[in-house]
Each structure stands twice: as C-alpha cells, then as structure tokens.
Amino acid sequence: MPLPPQNNPLIESDADLARVTEDLVNLLVQKGVILFTDLPPGAQAKLLARQQTRANMVNSLKLLGEDSEDGLI
C-alpha cells in the first residue's frame, strides 16, 4: 500500500529535484550551452509556467510587504 502524501519522503525530494532541474536549465541557457528553444515544447511550457508562478508569488509577497507599514499585517 502506498504511503499517504504527508508521510512520503519522495514528495519533498521530487519538489527539490524539480527546482534543481529548473535552475540547471536556466544556468545552461545563461552560459550559452543550450538554447531555451532546444528544449521540447512541453518542457518549455512547463518551465515558463513555473517561472510565471514564481514571479506571481514574489509579486504577491511584495504587495503584502507594502501594506505592513500601515500595520495591517
């Protein structure tokens, strides 16, 4: 029987590995080793979606930080 998600150590490991892979692809692109367009379209779409999600999260946190001066948070 599979472990419940909260007890499965591979779930956190998978998330960490996904981030390492994303960072590795970004580094290879920055160094000119590969072109982003060399990746399959599905991989490009997933990486762009993750980058957009991360940017949205950062922007949300910045907005929350701006309100903290008013004592709301």
mmCIF file of the N, C-alpha and C atoms, coordinates in Angstrom:
data_MODEL
# 
_entry.id   MODEL 
# 
loop_
_atom_site.group_PDB 
_atom_site.id 
_atom_site.type_symbol 
_atom_site.label_atom_id 
_atom_site.label_alt_id 
_atom_site.label_comp_id 
_atom_site.label_asym_id 
_atom_site.label_entity_id 
_atom_site.label_seq_id 
_atom_site.pdbx_PDB_ins_code 
_atom_site.Cartn_x 
_atom_site.Cartn_y 
_atom_site.Cartn_z 
_atom_site.occupancy 
_atom_site.B_iso_or_equiv 
_atom_site.pdbx_formal_charge 
_atom_site.auth_seq_id 
_atom_site.auth_comp_id 
_atom_site.auth_asym_id 
_atom_site.auth_atom_id 
_atom_site.pdbx_PDB_model_num 
ATOM 1   N N  . MET A 1 1  ? 0.850  -1.178 0.000   1.00 0.00 ? 1  MET A N  1 
ATOM 2   C CA . MET A 1 1  ? 0.000  0.000  0.000   1.00 0.00 ? 1  MET A CA 1 
ATOM 3   C C  . MET A 1 1  ? 0.897  1.244  0.000   1.00 0.00 ? 1  MET A C  1 
ATOM 4   N N  . PRO A 1 2  ? 0.633  2.229  -0.891  1.00 0.00 ? 2  PRO A N  1 
ATOM 5   C CA . PRO A 1 2  ? 1.466  3.434  -0.940  1.00 0.00 ? 2  PRO A CA 1 
ATOM 6   C C  . PRO A 1 2  ? 1.309  4.275  0.318   1.00 0.00 ? 2  PRO A C  1 
ATOM 7   N N  . LEU A 1 3  ? 2.371  5.014  0.613   1.00 0.00 ? 3  LEU A N  1 
ATOM 8   C CA . LEU A 1 3  ? 2.344  5.917  1.763   1.00 0.00 ? 3  LEU A CA 1 
ATOM 9   C C  . LEU A 1 3  ? 1.434  7.100  1.469   1.00 0.00 ? 3  LEU A C  1 
ATOM 10  N N  . PRO A 1 4  ? 0.739  7.618  2.498   1.00 0.00 ? 4  PRO A N  1 
ATOM 11  C CA . PRO A 1 4  ? -0.026 8.852  2.296   1.00 0.00 ? 4  PRO A CA 1 
ATOM 12  C C  . PRO A 1 4  ? 0.940  9.991  1.951   1.00 0.00 ? 4  PRO A C  1 
ATOM 13  N N  . PRO A 1 5  ? 0.479  10.989 1.190   1.00 0.00 ? 5  PRO A N  1 
ATOM 14  C CA . PRO A 1 5  ? 1.372  12.067 0.747   1.00 0.00 ? 5  PRO A CA 1 
ATOM 15  C C  . PRO A 1 5  ? 2.168  12.715 1.875   1.00 0.00 ? 5  PRO A C  1 
ATOM 16  N N  . GLN A 1 6  ? 1.552  12.925 3.030   1.00 0.00 ? 6  GLN A N  1 
ATOM 17  C CA . GLN A 1 6  ? 2.261  13.597 4.119   1.00 0.00 ? 6  GLN A CA 1 
ATOM 18  C C  . GLN A 1 6  ? 3.368  12.735 4.713   1.00 0.00 ? 6  GLN A C  1 
ATOM 19  N N  . ASN A 1 7  ? 3.347  11.417 4.476   1.00 0.00 ? 7  ASN A N  1 
ATOM 20  C CA . ASN A 1 7  ? 4.367  10.521 5.018   1.00 0.00 ? 7  ASN A CA 1 
ATOM 21  C C  . ASN A 1 7  ? 5.342  10.033 3.954   1.00 0.00 ? 7  ASN A C  1 
ATOM 22  N N  . ASN A 1 8  ? 5.224  10.516 2.745   1.00 0.00 ? 8  ASN A N  1 
ATOM 23  C CA . ASN A 1 8  ? 6.063  10.046 1.655   1.00 0.00 ? 8  ASN A CA 1 
ATOM 24  C C  . ASN A 1 8  ? 7.264  10.973 1.490   1.00 0.00 ? 8  ASN A C  1 
ATOM 25  N N  . PRO A 1 9  ? 8.462  10.501 1.861   1.00 0.00 ? 9  PRO A N  1 
ATOM 26  C CA . PRO A 1 9  ? 9.649  11.361 1.770   1.00 0.00 ? 9  PRO A CA 1 
ATOM 27  C C  . PRO A 1 9  ? 10.029 11.713 0.336   1.00 0.00 ? 9  PRO A C  1 
ATOM 28  N N  . LEU A 1 10 ? 9.517  10.974 -0.632  1.00 0.00 ? 10 LEU A N  1 
ATOM 29  C CA . LEU A 1 10 ? 9.863  11.265 -2.022  1.00 0.00 ? 10 LEU A CA 1 
ATOM 30  C C  . LEU A 1 10 ? 9.171  12.513 -2.553  1.00 0.00 ? 10 LEU A C  1 
ATOM 31  N N  . ILE A 1 11 ? 8.054  12.905 -1.958  1.00 0.00 ? 11 ILE A N  1 
ATOM 32  C CA . ILE A 1 11 ? 7.336  14.087 -2.451  1.00 0.00 ? 11 ILE A CA 1 
ATOM 33  C C  . ILE A 1 11 ? 8.190  15.341 -2.303  1.00 0.00 ? 11 ILE A C  1 
ATOM 34  N N  . GLU A 1 12 ? 8.771  15.553 -1.129  1.00 0.00 ? 12 GLU A N  1 
ATOM 35  C CA . GLU A 1 12 ? 9.630  16.728 -0.934  1.00 0.00 ? 12 GLU A CA 1 
ATOM 36  C C  . GLU A 1 12 ? 10.879 16.615 -1.799  1.00 0.00 ? 12 GLU A C  1 
ATOM 37  N N  . SER A 1 13 ? 11.424 15.412 -1.894  1.00 0.00 ? 13 SER A N  1 
ATOM 38  C CA . SER A 1 13 ? 12.595 15.191 -2.730  1.00 0.00 ? 13 SER A CA 1 
ATOM 39  C C  . SER A 1 13 ? 12.289 15.502 -4.192  1.00 0.00 ? 13 SER A C  1 
ATOM 40  N N  . ASP A 1 14 ? 11.110 15.103 -4.666  1.00 0.00 ? 14 ASP A N  1 
ATOM 41  C CA . ASP A 1 14 ? 10.713 15.394 -6.045  1.00 0.00 ? 14 ASP A CA 1 
ATOM 42  C C  . ASP A 1 14 ? 10.611 16.896 -6.282  1.00 0.00 ? 14 ASP A C  1 
ATOM 43  N N  . ALA A 1 15 ? 10.049 17.613 -5.328  1.00 0.00 ? 15 ALA A N  1 
ATOM 44  C CA . ALA A 1 15 ? 9.927  19.067 -5.463  1.00 0.00 ? 15 ALA A CA 1 
ATOM 45  C C  . ALA A 1 15 ? 11.309 19.717 -5.491  1.00 0.00 ? 15 ALA A C  1 
ATOM 46  N N  . ASP A 1 16 ? 12.197 19.242 -4.628  1.00 0.00 ? 16 ASP A N  1 
ATOM 47  C CA . ASP A 1 16 ? 13.560 19.777 -4.609  1.00 0.00 ? 16 ASP A CA 1 
ATOM 48  C C  . ASP A 1 16 ? 14.281 19.489 -5.922  1.00 0.00 ? 16 ASP A C  1 
ATOM 49  N N  . LEU A 1 17 ? 14.113 18.278 -6.432  1.00 0.00 ? 17 LEU A N  1 
ATOM 50  C CA . LEU A 1 17 ? 14.769 17.907 -7.681  1.00 0.00 ? 17 LEU A CA 1 
ATOM 51  C C  . LEU A 1 17 ? 14.217 18.713 -8.854  1.00 0.00 ? 17 LEU A C  1 
ATOM 52  N N  . ALA A 1 18 ? 12.934 19.000 -8.835  1.00 0.00 ? 18 ALA A N  1 
ATOM 53  C CA . ALA A 1 18 ? 12.341 19.825 -9.891  1.00 0.00 ? 18 ALA A CA 1 
ATOM 54  C C  . ALA A 1 18 ? 12.984 21.206 -9.891  1.00 0.00 ? 18 ALA A C  1 
ATOM 55  N N  . ARG A 1 19 ? 13.203 21.769 -8.713  1.00 0.00 ? 19 ARG A N  1 
ATOM 56  C CA . ARG A 1 19 ? 13.828 23.099 -8.623  1.00 0.00 ? 19 ARG A CA 1 
ATOM 57  C C  . ARG A 1 19 ? 15.281 23.052 -9.085  1.00 0.00 ? 19 ARG A C  1 
ATOM 58  N N  . VAL A 1 20 ? 15.993 21.991 -8.726  1.00 0.00 ? 20 VAL A N  1 
ATOM 59  C CA . VAL A 1 20 ? 17.379 21.837 -9.178  1.00 0.00 ? 20 VAL A CA 1 
ATOM 60  C C  . VAL A 1 20 ? 17.427 21.750 -10.702 1.00 0.00 ? 20 VAL A C  1 
ATOM 61  N N  . THR A 1 21 ? 16.524 20.981 -11.271 1.00 0.00 ? 21 THR A N  1 
ATOM 62  C CA . THR A 1 21 ? 16.471 20.835 -12.726 1.00 0.00 ? 21 THR A CA 1 
ATOM 63  C C  . THR A 1 21 ? 16.173 22.177 -13.390 1.00 0.00 ? 21 THR A C  1 
ATOM 64  N N  . GLU A 1 22 ? 15.230 22.908 -12.835 1.00 0.00 ? 22 GLU A N  1 
ATOM 65  C CA . GLU A 1 22 ? 14.887 24.227 -13.371 1.00 0.00 ? 22 GLU A CA 1 
ATOM 66  C C  . GLU A 1 22 ? 16.088 25.170 -13.310 1.00 0.00 ? 22 GLU A C  1 
ATOM 67  N N  . ASP A 1 23 ? 16.774 25.183 -12.173 1.00 0.00 ? 23 ASP A N  1 
ATOM 68  C CA . ASP A 1 23 ? 17.958 26.035 -12.029 1.00 0.00 ? 23 ASP A CA 1 
ATOM 69  C C  . ASP A 1 23 ? 19.066 25.615 -12.992 1.00 0.00 ? 23 ASP A C  1 
ATOM 70  N N  . LEU A 1 24 ? 19.235 24.310 -13.186 1.00 0.00 ? 24 LEU A N  1 
ATOM 71  C CA . LEU A 1 24 ? 20.255 23.809 -14.101 1.00 0.00 ? 24 LEU A CA 1 
ATOM 72  C C  . LEU A 1 24 ? 19.961 24.241 -15.538 1.00 0.00 ? 24 LEU A C  1 
ATOM 73  N N  . VAL A 1 25 ? 18.723 24.120 -15.956 1.00 0.00 ? 25 VAL A N  1 
ATOM 74  C CA . VAL A 1 25 ? 18.344 24.555 -17.308 1.00 0.00 ? 25 VAL A CA 1 
ATOM 75  C C  . VAL A 1 25 ? 18.610 26.049 -17.462 1.00 0.00 ? 25 VAL A C  1 
ATOM 76  N N  . ASN A 1 26 ? 18.222 26.848 -16.468 1.00 0.00 ? 26 ASN A N  1 
ATOM 77  C CA . ASN A 1 26 ? 18.461 28.298 -16.538 1.00 0.00 ? 26 ASN A CA 1 
ATOM 78  C C  . ASN A 1 26 ? 19.950 28.611 -16.647 1.00 0.00 ? 26 ASN A C  1 
ATOM 79  N N  . LEU A 1 27 ? 20.773 27.901 -15.884 1.00 0.00 ? 27 LEU A N  1 
ATOM 80  C CA . LEU A 1 27 ? 22.218 28.118 -15.919 1.00 0.00 ? 27 LEU A CA 1 
ATOM 81  C C  . LEU A 1 27 ? 22.791 27.760 -17.292 1.00 0.00 ? 27 LEU A C  1 
ATOM 82  N N  . LEU A 1 28 ? 22.375 26.624 -17.839 1.00 0.00 ? 28 LEU A N  1 
ATOM 83  C CA . LEU A 1 28 ? 22.865 26.209 -19.155 1.00 0.00 ? 28 LEU A CA 1 
ATOM 84  C C  . LEU A 1 28 ? 22.458 27.202 -20.241 1.00 0.00 ? 28 LEU A C  1 
ATOM 85  N N  . VAL A 1 29 ? 21.270 27.756 -20.126 1.00 0.00 ? 29 VAL A N  1 
ATOM 86  C CA . VAL A 1 29 ? 20.822 28.766 -21.088 1.00 0.00 ? 29 VAL A CA 1 
ATOM 87  C C  . VAL A 1 29 ? 21.643 30.046 -20.919 1.00 0.00 ? 29 VAL A C  1 
ATOM 88  N N  . GLN A 1 30 ? 21.844 30.482 -19.670 1.00 0.00 ? 30 GLN A N  1 
ATOM 89  C CA . GLN A 1 30 ? 22.613 31.704 -19.414 1.00 0.00 ? 30 GLN A CA 1 
ATOM 90  C C  . GLN A 1 30 ? 24.045 31.586 -19.918 1.00 0.00 ? 30 GLN A C  1 
ATOM 91  N N  . LYS A 1 31 ? 24.640 30.408 -19.775 1.00 0.00 ? 31 LYS A N  1 
ATOM 92  C CA . LYS A 1 31 ? 26.026 30.180 -20.202 1.00 0.00 ? 31 LYS A CA 1 
ATOM 93  C C  . LYS A 1 31 ? 26.131 29.951 -21.709 1.00 0.00 ? 31 LYS A C  1 
ATOM 94  N N  . GLY A 1 32 ? 24.994 29.848 -22.380 1.00 0.00 ? 32 GLY A N  1 
ATOM 95  C CA . GLY A 1 32 ? 25.007 29.636 -23.815 1.00 0.00 ? 32 GLY A CA 1 
ATOM 96  C C  . GLY A 1 32 ? 25.292 28.202 -24.229 1.00 0.00 ? 32 GLY A C  1 
ATOM 97  N N  . VAL A 1 33 ? 25.200 27.283 -23.284 1.00 0.00 ? 33 VAL A N  1 
ATOM 98  C CA . VAL A 1 33 ? 25.440 25.871 -23.589 1.00 0.00 ? 33 VAL A CA 1 
ATOM 99  C C  . VAL A 1 33 ? 24.283 25.302 -24.403 1.00 0.00 ? 33 VAL A C  1 
ATOM 100 N N  . ILE A 1 34 ? 23.071 25.710 -24.054 1.00 0.00 ? 34 ILE A N  1 
ATOM 101 C CA . ILE A 1 34 ? 21.880 25.308 -24.806 1.00 0.00 ? 34 ILE A CA 1 
ATOM 102 C C  . ILE A 1 34 ? 21.032 26.549 -25.058 1.00 0.00 ? 34 ILE A C  1 
ATOM 103 N N  . LEU A 1 35 ? 20.155 26.443 -26.014 1.00 0.00 ? 35 LEU A N  1 
ATOM 104 C CA . LEU A 1 35 ? 19.143 27.467 -26.237 1.00 0.00 ? 35 LEU A CA 1 
ATOM 105 C C  . LEU A 1 35 ? 17.845 26.981 -25.615 1.00 0.00 ? 35 LEU A C  1 
ATOM 106 N N  . PHE A 1 36 ? 17.071 27.896 -25.078 1.00 0.00 ? 36 PHE A N  1 
ATOM 107 C CA . PHE A 1 36 ? 15.787 27.520 -24.496 1.00 0.00 ? 36 PHE A CA 1 
ATOM 108 C C  . PHE A 1 36 ? 14.931 26.801 -25.532 1.00 0.00 ? 36 PHE A C  1 
ATOM 109 N N  . THR A 1 37 ? 15.041 27.239 -26.773 1.00 0.00 ? 37 THR A N  1 
ATOM 110 C CA . THR A 1 37 ? 14.243 26.639 -27.844 1.00 0.00 ? 37 THR A CA 1 
ATOM 111 C C  . THR A 1 37 ? 14.737 25.247 -28.240 1.00 0.00 ? 37 THR A C  1 
ATOM 112 N N  . ASP A 1 38 ? 15.897 24.824 -27.721 1.00 0.00 ? 38 ASP A N  1 
ATOM 113 C CA . ASP A 1 38 ? 16.363 23.451 -27.943 1.00 0.00 ? 38 ASP A CA 1 
ATOM 114 C C  . ASP A 1 38 ? 15.517 22.453 -27.159 1.00 0.00 ? 38 ASP A C  1 
ATOM 115 N N  . LEU A 1 39 ? 14.868 22.919 -26.112 1.00 0.00 ? 39 LEU A N  1 
ATOM 116 C CA . LEU A 1 39 ? 14.043 22.039 -25.281 1.00 0.00 ? 39 LEU A CA 1 
ATOM 117 C C  . LEU A 1 39 ? 12.750 21.698 -26.011 1.00 0.00 ? 39 LEU A C  1 
ATOM 118 N N  . PRO A 1 40 ? 12.193 20.534 -25.723 1.00 0.00 ? 40 PRO A N  1 
ATOM 119 C CA . PRO A 1 40 ? 10.896 20.191 -26.327 1.00 0.00 ? 40 PRO A CA 1 
ATOM 120 C C  . PRO A 1 40 ? 9.833  21.214 -25.921 1.00 0.00 ? 40 PRO A C  1 
ATOM 121 N N  . PRO A 1 41 ? 8.850  21.455 -26.780 1.00 0.00 ? 41 PRO A N  1 
ATOM 122 C CA . PRO A 1 41 ? 7.809  22.444 -26.474 1.00 0.00 ? 41 PRO A CA 1 
ATOM 123 C C  . PRO A 1 41 ? 7.121  22.205 -25.126 1.00 0.00 ? 41 PRO A C  1 
ATOM 124 N N  . GLY A 1 42 ? 6.886  20.968 -24.767 1.00 0.00 ? 42 GLY A N  1 
ATOM 125 C CA . GLY A 1 42 ? 6.254  20.682 -23.480 1.00 0.00 ? 42 GLY A CA 1 
ATOM 126 C C  . GLY A 1 42 ? 7.120  21.117 -22.309 1.00 0.00 ? 42 GLY A C  1 
ATOM 127 N N  . ALA A 1 43 ? 8.425  20.892 -22.409 1.00 0.00 ? 43 ALA A N  1 
ATOM 128 C CA . ALA A 1 43 ? 9.348  21.312 -21.351 1.00 0.00 ? 43 ALA A CA 1 
ATOM 129 C C  . ALA A 1 43 ? 9.409  22.833 -21.272 1.00 0.00 ? 43 ALA A C  1 
ATOM 130 N N  . GLN A 1 44 ? 9.430  23.493 -22.433 1.00 0.00 ? 44 GLN A N  1 
ATOM 131 C CA . GLN A 1 44 ? 9.432  24.958 -22.451 1.00 0.00 ? 44 GLN A CA 1 
ATOM 132 C C  . GLN A 1 44 ? 8.196  25.501 -21.744 1.00 0.00 ? 44 GLN A C  1 
ATOM 133 N N  . ALA A 1 45 ? 7.048  24.929 -22.068 1.00 0.00 ? 45 ALA A N  1 
ATOM 134 C CA . ALA A 1 45 ? 5.791  25.401 -21.474 1.00 0.00 ? 45 ALA A CA 1 
ATOM 135 C C  . ALA A 1 45 ? 5.793  25.214 -19.967 1.00 0.00 ? 45 ALA A C  1 
ATOM 136 N N  . LYS A 1 46 ? 6.268  24.070 -19.495 1.00 0.00 ? 46 LYS A N  1 
ATOM 137 C CA . LYS A 1 46 ? 6.291  23.814 -18.048 1.00 0.00 ? 46 LYS A CA 1 
ATOM 138 C C  . LYS A 1 46 ? 7.248  24.759 -17.337 1.00 0.00 ? 46 LYS A C  1 
ATOM 139 N N  . LEU A 1 47 ? 8.420  24.981 -17.921 1.00 0.00 ? 47 LEU A N  1 
ATOM 140 C CA . LEU A 1 47 ? 9.379  25.894 -17.303 1.00 0.00 ? 47 LEU A CA 1 
ATOM 141 C C  . LEU A 1 47 ? 8.844  27.320 -17.272 1.00 0.00 ? 47 LEU A C  1 
ATOM 142 N N  . LEU A 1 48 ? 8.238  27.761 -18.359 1.00 0.00 ? 48 LEU A N  1 
ATOM 143 C CA . LEU A 1 48 ? 7.664  29.113 -18.389 1.00 0.00 ? 48 LEU A CA 1 
ATOM 144 C C  . LEU A 1 48 ? 6.528  29.254 -17.385 1.00 0.00 ? 48 LEU A C  1 
ATOM 145 N N  . ALA A 1 49 ? 5.708  28.222 -17.247 1.00 0.00 ? 49 ALA A N  1 
ATOM 146 C CA . ALA A 1 49 ? 4.606  28.266 -16.280 1.00 0.00 ? 49 ALA A CA 1 
ATOM 147 C C  . ALA A 1 49 ? 5.145  28.354 -14.858 1.00 0.00 ? 49 ALA A C  1 
ATOM 148 N N  . ARG A 1 50 ? 6.195  27.604 -14.560 1.00 0.00 ? 50 ARG A N  1 
ATOM 149 C CA . ARG A 1 50 ? 6.788  27.659 -13.216 1.00 0.00 ? 50 ARG A CA 1 
ATOM 150 C C  . ARG A 1 50 ? 7.410  29.027 -12.947 1.00 0.00 ? 50 ARG A C  1 
ATOM 151 N N  . GLN A 1 51 ? 8.087  29.586 -13.953 1.00 0.00 ? 51 GLN A N  1 
ATOM 152 C CA . GLN A 1 51 ? 8.683  30.909 -13.782 1.00 0.00 ? 51 GLN A CA 1 
ATOM 153 C C  . GLN A 1 51 ? 7.605  31.958 -13.537 1.00 0.00 ? 51 GLN A C  1 
ATOM 154 N N  . GLN A 1 52 ? 6.506  31.868 -14.267 1.00 0.00 ? 52 GLN A N  1 
ATOM 155 C CA . GLN A 1 52 ? 5.409  32.819 -14.099 1.00 0.00 ? 52 GLN A CA 1 
ATOM 156 C C  . GLN A 1 52 ? 4.772  32.666 -12.723 1.00 0.00 ? 52 GLN A C  1 
ATOM 157 N N  . THR A 1 53 ? 4.575  31.442 -12.290 1.00 0.00 ? 53 THR A N  1 
ATOM 158 C CA . THR A 1 53 ? 4.001  31.194 -10.966 1.00 0.00 ? 53 THR A CA 1 
ATOM 159 C C  . THR A 1 53 ? 4.906  31.758 -9.878  1.00 0.00 ? 53 THR A C  1 
ATOM 160 N N  . ARG A 1 54 ? 6.210  31.529 -10.015 1.00 0.00 ? 54 ARG A N  1 
ATOM 161 C CA . ARG A 1 54 ? 7.153  32.047 -9.023  1.00 0.00 ? 54 ARG A CA 1 
ATOM 162 C C  . ARG A 1 54 ? 7.140  33.575 -9.019  1.00 0.00 ? 54 ARG A C  1 
ATOM 163 N N  . ALA A 1 55 ? 7.096  34.198 -10.192 1.00 0.00 ? 55 ALA A N  1 
ATOM 164 C CA . ALA A 1 55 ? 7.055  35.664 -10.277 1.00 0.00 ? 55 ALA A CA 1 
ATOM 165 C C  . ALA A 1 55 ? 5.785  36.205 -9.634  1.00 0.00 ? 55 ALA A C  1 
ATOM 166 N N  . ASN A 1 56 ? 4.666  35.536 -9.860  1.00 0.00 ? 56 ASN A N  1 
ATOM 167 C CA . ASN A 1 56 ? 3.406  35.961 -9.240  1.00 0.00 ? 56 ASN A CA 1 
ATOM 168 C C  . ASN A 1 56 ? 3.483  35.861 -7.724  1.00 0.00 ? 56 ASN A C  1 
ATOM 169 N N  . MET A 1 57 ? 4.114  34.808 -7.226  1.00 0.00 ? 57 MET A N  1 
ATOM 170 C CA . MET A 1 57 ? 4.247  34.643 -5.774  1.00 0.00 ? 57 MET A CA 1 
ATOM 171 C C  . MET A 1 57 ? 5.116  35.748 -5.186  1.00 0.00 ? 57 MET A C  1 
ATOM 172 N N  . VAL A 1 58 ? 6.209  36.071 -5.864  1.00 0.00 ? 58 VAL A N  1 
ATOM 173 C CA . VAL A 1 58 ? 7.100  37.131 -5.386  1.00 0.00 ? 58 VAL A CA 1 
ATOM 174 C C  . VAL A 1 58 ? 6.363  38.464 -5.379  1.00 0.00 ? 58 VAL A C  1 
ATOM 175 N N  . ASN A 1 59 ? 5.619  38.743 -6.445  1.00 0.00 ? 59 ASN A N  1 
ATOM 176 C CA . ASN A 1 59 ? 4.861  39.994 -6.509  1.00 0.00 ? 59 ASN A CA 1 
ATOM 177 C C  . ASN A 1 59 ? 3.810  40.058 -5.409  1.00 0.00 ? 59 ASN A C  1 
ATOM 178 N N  . SER A 1 60 ? 3.168  38.953 -5.109  1.00 0.00 ? 60 SER A N  1 
ATOM 179 C CA . SER A 1 60 ? 2.173  38.918 -4.036  1.00 0.00 ? 60 SER A CA 1 
ATOM 180 C C  . SER A 1 60 ? 2.823  39.214 -2.697  1.00 0.00 ? 60 SER A C  1 
ATOM 181 N N  . LEU A 1 61 ? 4.001  38.655 -2.469  1.00 0.00 ? 61 LEU A N  1 
ATOM 182 C CA . LEU A 1 61 ? 4.703  38.902 -1.213  1.00 0.00 ? 61 LEU A CA 1 
ATOM 183 C C  . LEU A 1 61 ? 5.135  40.358 -1.111  1.00 0.00 ? 61 LEU A C  1 
ATOM 184 N N  . LYS A 1 62 ? 5.544  40.953 -2.236  1.00 0.00 ? 62 LYS A N  1 
ATOM 185 C CA . LYS A 1 62 ? 5.924  42.368 -2.224  1.00 0.00 ? 62 LYS A CA 1 
ATOM 186 C C  . LYS A 1 62 ? 4.726  43.237 -1.869  1.00 0.00 ? 62 LYS A C  1 
ATOM 187 N N  . LEU A 1 63 ? 3.574  42.908 -2.425  1.00 0.00 ? 63 LEU A N  1 
ATOM 188 C CA . LEU A 1 63 ? 2.366  43.673 -2.118  1.00 0.00 ? 63 LEU A CA 1 
ATOM 189 C C  . LEU A 1 63 ? 2.019  43.565 -0.646  1.00 0.00 ? 63 LEU A C  1 
ATOM 190 N N  . LEU A 1 64 ? 2.171  42.384 -0.083  1.00 0.00 ? 64 LEU A N  1 
ATOM 191 C CA . LEU A 1 64 ? 1.904  42.216 1.345   1.00 0.00 ? 64 LEU A CA 1 
ATOM 192 C C  . LEU A 1 64 ? 2.875  43.040 2.173   1.00 0.00 ? 64 LEU A C  1 
ATOM 193 N N  . GLY A 1 65 ? 4.121  43.108 1.750   1.00 0.00 ? 65 GLY A N  1 
ATOM 194 C CA . GLY A 1 65 ? 5.128  43.882 2.463   1.00 0.00 ? 65 GLY A CA 1 
ATOM 195 C C  . GLY A 1 65 ? 4.833  45.365 2.447   1.00 0.00 ? 65 GLY A C  1 
ATOM 196 N N  . GLU A 1 66 ? 4.239  45.865 1.366   1.00 0.00 ? 66 GLU A N  1 
ATOM 197 C CA . GLU A 1 66 ? 3.912  47.288 1.276   1.00 0.00 ? 66 GLU A CA 1 
ATOM 198 C C  . GLU A 1 66 ? 2.842  47.668 2.285   1.00 0.00 ? 66 GLU A C  1 
ATOM 199 N N  . ASP A 1 67 ? 1.896  46.773 2.549   1.00 0.00 ? 67 ASP A N  1 
ATOM 200 C CA . ASP A 1 67 ? 0.822  47.056 3.491   1.00 0.00 ? 67 ASP A CA 1 
ATOM 201 C C  . ASP A 1 67 ? 1.293  47.020 4.938   1.00 0.00 ? 67 ASP A C  1 
ATOM 202 N N  . SER A 1 68 ? 2.426  46.382 5.194   1.00 0.00 ? 68 SER A N  1 
ATOM 203 C CA . SER A 1 68 ? 2.862  46.212 6.577   1.00 0.00 ? 68 SER A CA 1 
ATOM 204 C C  . SER A 1 68 ? 3.164  47.547 7.248   1.00 0.00 ? 68 SER A C  1 
ATOM 205 N N  . GLU A 1 69 ? 3.467  48.595 6.470   1.00 0.00 ? 69 GLU A N  1 
ATOM 206 C CA . GLU A 1 69 ? 3.720  49.908 7.053   1.00 0.00 ? 69 GLU A CA 1 
ATOM 207 C C  . GLU A 1 69 ? 2.456  50.490 7.674   1.00 0.00 ? 69 GLU A C  1 
ATOM 208 N N  . ASP A 1 70 ? 1.301  50.082 7.185   1.00 0.00 ? 70 ASP A N  1 
ATOM 209 C CA . ASP A 1 70 ? 0.036  50.571 7.706   1.00 0.00 ? 70 ASP A CA 1 
ATOM 210 C C  . ASP A 1 70 ? -0.418 49.789 8.931   1.00 0.00 ? 70 ASP A C  1 
ATOM 211 N N  . GLY A 1 71 ? 0.359  48.791 9.322   1.00 0.00 ? 71 GLY A N  1 
ATOM 212 C CA . GLY A 1 71 ? 0.003  47.990 10.479  1.00 0.00 ? 71 GLY A CA 1 
ATOM 213 C C  . GLY A 1 71 ? -1.085 46.971 10.221  1.00 0.00 ? 71 GLY A C  1 
ATOM 214 N N  . LEU A 1 72 ? -1.376 46.692 8.952   1.00 0.00 ? 72 LEU A N  1 
ATOM 215 C CA . LEU A 1 72 ? -2.421 45.730 8.638   1.00 0.00 ? 72 LEU A CA 1 
ATOM 216 C C  . LEU A 1 72 ? -1.945 44.300 8.787   1.00 0.00 ? 72 LEU A C  1 
ATOM 217 N N  . ILE A 1 73 ? -0.667 44.088 8.659   1.00 0.00 ? 73 ILE A N  1 
ATOM 218 C CA . ILE A 1 73 ? -0.140 42.724 8.762   1.00 0.00 ? 73 ILE A CA 1 
ATOM 219 C C  . ILE A 1 73 ? 0.809  42.638 9.924   1.00 0.00 ? 73 ILE A C  1 
# 
